[in-house]
Every structure is written in structure tokens, then in C-alpha cells.
Amino acid sequence: MSSLEKTLSIIKPDAVERNLTKNIQEYFLKNNFKILKEKKIQITKDEAAEFYKVHQTKPFYDRLCNYLASGPIIVMVLEGESVIKANRDLMGSTDPSKAKKGTIRGEYGISIDKNSVHGSDSAENAEKEINFFFKN
């Protein structure tokens, strides 16, 4: 039985600014993820606040929203076998200093805030997040 899934991936402002888009997309392609949709956008602080609403009670919420709205981002829909978990593993720990070498955050992340990528953490959130950026 196939477990083909879709997930949302965001290449965050720090990685876009450092011209890492192609490098990060290579990680996805080497791991047999398909990039079904992709666009470069800039979102407002209000849009970031809506997107990260799930974190609104956390102390880092405001910083996170400001950061996501601070520059262009690349939003993508990835598809693959168990792609939600596979992408989370590929991204590495939220804190790049704890991320394994060879993971996206281990290679490119600067700090907990500037950790280069976002990926959905569940099927439910993947659907919500994909719809947020790619309204049908």
C-alpha cells in the first residue's frame, strides 16, 4: 500500500537571501520528493500571524511572525512517500546547533529563529498550510 502524501515546505527569508533555494530543492529531489507547486512571495506580518496562529501562545510567536514577513519566501507543495515525516527528518532539529550534519538545518540554519526551512508537522496541518498559500 502506497502512502503518497503532500506537505508544505517554506524556504524562509534567511535562506532566500543567501541564494540557497536551489541547494535546498536539491535535498528534496535527491530524496524522491516531487515539487508539485512553487512560488516566491512576500507575506505581511498579519498573514504570518494567521499562518503561525497555532503558536500564538508561545513566547517566540511575535518574533517568528516578524521574521517570516521580513523578506521573500519560497512556498512549495511537496509530494512523496510518507513525505511529512521524511521532510521533517530531512529538515533536522529546529535548533540548527542540534541538527544532524547533512540535514537542511544542520547545513544552512543560522539560529533557532533563522533555521532556513519550515515543514508541516502533520497531515492535518499540511492540508491547512497548503490551502493557506495555494487556495484552490
Residue pairs with C-beta under 8 A, 6 or more apart in sequence:
2 81
3 81
3 82
4 79
4 80
4 81
4 83
5 79
5 80
5 81
5 82
5 83
5 84
5 123
5 126
6 36
6 77
6 78
6 79
6 83
6 126
6 127
6 130
7 77
7 78
7 79
7 83
7 84
7 87
7 119
7 120
7 126
7 130
8 75
8 76
8 77
8 78
8 118
8 119
8 120
8 126
8 129
8 130
8 132
8 133
9 28
9 75
9 76
9 77
9 78
9 87
9 117
9 118
9 119
9 120
10 68
10 73
10 74
10 75
10 76
10 117
10 118
10 119
11 20
11 21
11 24
11 73
11 74
11 76
11 116
11 117
12 67
12 68
12 73
12 114
12 115
12 116
12 117
12 118
13 67
13 68
13 70
13 71
13 72
13 73
13 114
14 110
14 114
14 115
14 116
15 21
15 24
15 108
15 116
15 117
16 40
16 71
16 72
16 73
16 74
17 71
18 108
20 108
20 116
21 74
23 108
24 104
24 108
24 116
24 117
25 35
25 76
27 90
27 104
28 35
28 76
28 78
28 87
28 90
29 35
31 80
31 86
31 90
32 80
32 81
33 78
33 79
33 80
33 83
33 86
33 87
34 78
34 79
34 80
35 76
35 77
35 78
36 76
36 77
36 78
36 79
37 76
37 77
37 134
38 74
38 75
38 76
38 77
39 74
39 75
39 133
40 72
40 73
40 74
41 72
41 73
41 75
41 133
42 69
42 71
42 72
42 73
43 51
43 68
43 69
43 73
44 69
45 65
45 66
45 69
47 69
48 64
48 65
48 66
48 68
48 69
49 56
49 65
50 132
51 68
51 129
51 132
52 61
52 64
52 65
52 68
54 125
55 61
55 64
60 112
60 113
63 113
64 113
67 113
67 114
75 133
75 134
77 130
77 134
78 87
80 86
84 119
84 120
84 121
84 122
84 123
84 126
87 119
87 120
88 119
88 121
89 103
90 103
90 104
91 99
91 103
91 104
91 105
91 117
91 119
92 99
92 100
92 103
92 104
92 105
92 106
92 109
93 99
93 100
93 103
93 105
93 106
94 105
94 112
94 115
95 105
95 109
95 112
95 115
96 105
96 106
96 108
96 109
96 110
96 111
96 112
96 115
96 116
99 105
99 106
99 109
100 106
101 107
104 116
104 117
105 115
105 116
105 117
108 116
108 117
109 115
109 116
110 116
120 126
120 129
120 130
